[in-house]
């Protein structure tokens, strides 16, 4: 059954070009499945909060959704091209004739626009942990028209009817929505806008692990992609970056145990070792002294050895 915990609010945000990390309207950057950026002064720009659901769409489909876990504010210098005659920001590039530019307002043509610079506040929402990418099909085709409270609005960010969003989610199984369901929480329970150190590149990190290993937990074997997590073999919060050979795909419970040191990999024996408290549960006893299910590179083994040293030998 789909998780029905309360969400503070939900927003539909348009992605102009999901194939790149830079949106078509210059000045914004975006990494699909990880973060979304906007100008604070835009309509609804100051209403989006941590704990809200974010739904990303393009011109045809809903691409996926998640829960916002952090929002970062940043001042950026923005440039606008203005018409030298009327001073309006309606400059158009002429591809086949000269002068190169024209003004859609006063019809003036000119070789170079007037450039105006200003410092403006941007916000970036991070949502990678709960991201559910949706395959384009009949369920996602123009689905935002039923989700939006104002479907005819031209705004880049539109408020969502929560009851309609719940109905939309019911088109998918709990397995398909596993990440989202696990991250859903009430955005009105004390979460605030804050500057944080975020996991930039987490989506690319996860994608690379699937390319390298396939849908396989390094310690338990083949699994459904939604049951696997991209696990760092070191403390990401301390390192602050994704190291080459610094990750493995792990089943969610195994990932949690690994981070807490309840499971470790002895690089000398090339076998797992479990804490005594895990051996009380039958589903984990077979992992004691089990070999890895994938080939481990020298770089991965170096990180696993550091993890082993940190949590001590249990052999």
N, C-alpha and C positions, 0 to 999 in steps of 0.2 A: 504493500500500500504506500502511496506517495506521502512523504512527510508533510504534515499540515501545521507545523509550528508557525507562529506569527512572524510576519516580515513587516518592518517599519513602513516601507513603501517599495514601489518598483518603478523602473524607468526603462524606456526603449531608447537606445542610442544608435544612431546610424553610423555605419562604417562605410566610407566612400570606396575604399579599395582594400579588401581583406587579404589580398595576396602580398601586400607589402607592409612594412612597419611604419610607413608615413602616409597619413591620410591625404586625399587629393587636394583638400583645401589647405594650402601651405601654412605652416606655423604650428601645426599640431603633430604630435607623434603618437603612435599607437602600436601596441603589439597584440595581435589577435590572441585571445585566450589568457592574457595577462593584465593588460592595463588599457585605460581609455582616458584621453586628455581633452579638456575643453577650456574655453575662456570663461572665467567666473561671471562676467557681466552678461553673458548670453541668457536668454529666457530659461528659467529653471536652473541656471548654473549654480546658484547658492542653496538650492533646495535638496540636492542629492547628498545623502548621509551614509556614514559607515553603518552597515547592517541592512541597507536597502538591497533589493535584488536589482541586477543590471542585465538587460536583455539587449544583445547586439544583433543588428539586422543590416542587410544591404538593400538594394532596390527591389529584390525579389523574395528573399527568404529570411526567416529568423535563423541566425547562424549559431546561436547558443545563448546560455545565460549562466549567471553565477550570483554570489553574494559579495558585496563590497567589504573588504577586510581592512582597508586603509585608504585614506585620501591625503595626498601631499599637495601643499600650496607652494607656488613658485612664481616669482616675478620674472617676466620675460620681455625683451625688447621686440616689439612687433613693427613691421614695416607695411605701409599701405601705399599703393600707387594712386596718385591723384591726377586729375586733369589739370594742366597748367592754366587753362582758361577759367573753368567754373569751380575748380577745387573740389570736385566730387569724386568719390572712389568708385567710379563706374568705367574704369579703363579696360579696354578690350584689345587683345593682340590680333593684328591683321596678318594672316598667314601668307597671302599671295600678292599683296600690294604694298606700296609705300605711301606715306610714312608708316612705320611699323605699328603705331598705336592709334586708337580712336576712342572717343568718349561716347558712351551710350546715352548720356544725358544731353549734352549740347552739340554732339556730332562733330566736334573738333577733331582734327587729326594732327599727330605730332610724332617726332622722332623719339623723344624720351619723356616719361612721365615725371611728375613731381613726386618725390619720396618723402613720406611723413613717418617719423619714428615716435613710438610712445611705449612707455613701460606699463604693462598690464598684468593682472594676476591670472595665472592659469591654475587649474586643478587637475590632478591625475588620480584616478581611482584604480586600485589594485585588487584583482579578483581571481587570481590564478587557481587558488586551492580548491574552490568549489566549481570551477568551470566545467560545463557540460556542452561540448560541441555537438551540434545536431546536423545530421545528414539532410541535404535539401530534398524534400519530398512533399507530398500533398499536405502533410501535417504542418510543415513550416512555410509553405508558399503564401506570401502576403498575410501571414498570421497576425502581424502587428496591427492590422486594421481592426481586428476584433479585440485586441488587447488594449490599445490606446484609448484613453478617455476622450481624446480629441483627434480622431483618425485623419481628419482633413488638415490638421496643422502641418506647417512646413518647418517647425522647430526641429533641431537636431536631436534634442532630448525631450521626450514626452512622458508625462505620467501615465502609469498603467492602472487599469481597473484590476484590483487584486483578485476579485472573484473570477474574472475572466482568465487571469493568469493561472489560478488554481485549476480551472477547467482545461486549459492548454496543457498543463503538466500531466494531467491524467491521461493524455494520449500516449504517454511513455511509461515504461515499466520502472519499478524501483531500481532495478539493476542499471538501467540506462541513466538514471538520475542519481546514482550513488554518491558522486562527489558533491552535488548540490545539496542533497538531503543531509549529508554529514555536516555541512557548514551552515545550514539555516539556523538563524537565531534572531531574537527580537532586537531590532535596531534602536529601540527606545529604552534599552536597559543600561544606560550609562556610557555607551560608546560615544567618543567625541572625535571631531576633526583633529588630526594630529600629524606632525611630521615624524616619519618613521624610517627605519632602514628596511627596505623591502627586498624581496627576492626577485630582482630584475633578471630576466632570462630564464625563469623557471619553466615556462612552456617549451622553449627551445631545448632546455636541458632534458626534459621528459621525452620530447620527440626524438632526440639523439639516442637516448637509451633504448627506445623501442626499435630504432633503426639498427642498433648494434646487437641487441639481444632477442628481438622479437617479443612476443607476449609471454615472457617466462620470468617467474620469480627465481632469483639466483639461488635460493636455498630450498625452495619447495617444488619448483617445476612449473610447467605450463599452467596459465591461468587466464581468465577473462581480463581484458585491458582495464575495465572499471574496478577490478579487484587488486590492481597493482599501483604502487606509488613510486615516484622517482625519489630514491633515498640517497642523501649525501652520506658519505663514509667519514665525514668530519663535521665539526660544528660550523654550519653555514653562517650563523649569527656572528661568529668570531672572525671567520675568514672573509666573509662578504663577497665571495665570488665563486663561480662554478669552475672547479679544477678539471682538467683533462684526466680521465680515468678515476674521477672522484665520486662516482655514483654507480648504483645498481638498481634494478627494478626489484622491489620486494613486496610481497603480500602485505596488506595493511597491518594486520596484527604482528607480523614478523618485523615490519618496519618499526613499530612502536617498541617492541621488545629490544630490537637492536639499538635504538636510540637510548634506551634506559640501561643498556649493558646486560640485559637478561639473556641475550643471545650474542655470542661472539664466534669468530672464525679463527681457529688456531692455524696459522700459516705454516707451522712446522709439520703438523700432522695432516694438514689440508682437510680438516674436519671441523664440524660445528661442535660447540659445547654450550649447554643450557644451564641456567641457574636452577638450584634445587626446587625452588617454588614453582617453576614451570613443569618439572617432572612429575608433579602431582596430578597433572591433567593428561589423560591418555592420548589426546590428539596431538600432543607435542613430544611424547617420549620417543617416537620414531625418528625425530630430528637429532637426537643425541648421537654425536659422532658421525652424522651423515655428511657425505661429500657434497660439494657444490654441484648444481645442476647445469652450470655453464662453464666454459673455459674462462679462467680469471687471468687477466693481463698482469704483467709485472707491476704496472702502476696501481692497479686495483689492490694487489697483494700488499703493496707498501702501505696503503691507507688502512687496510684490514689489520695489518700488523700493529699500526699505531693504536687502533681501536682495541686490539687485544691487550696491548701493554697498559692502556688506560684502565681497563676494567679487570685486569688480572686473570691469571690462569685458573681454570676450574678443573683441569685434568689431573 
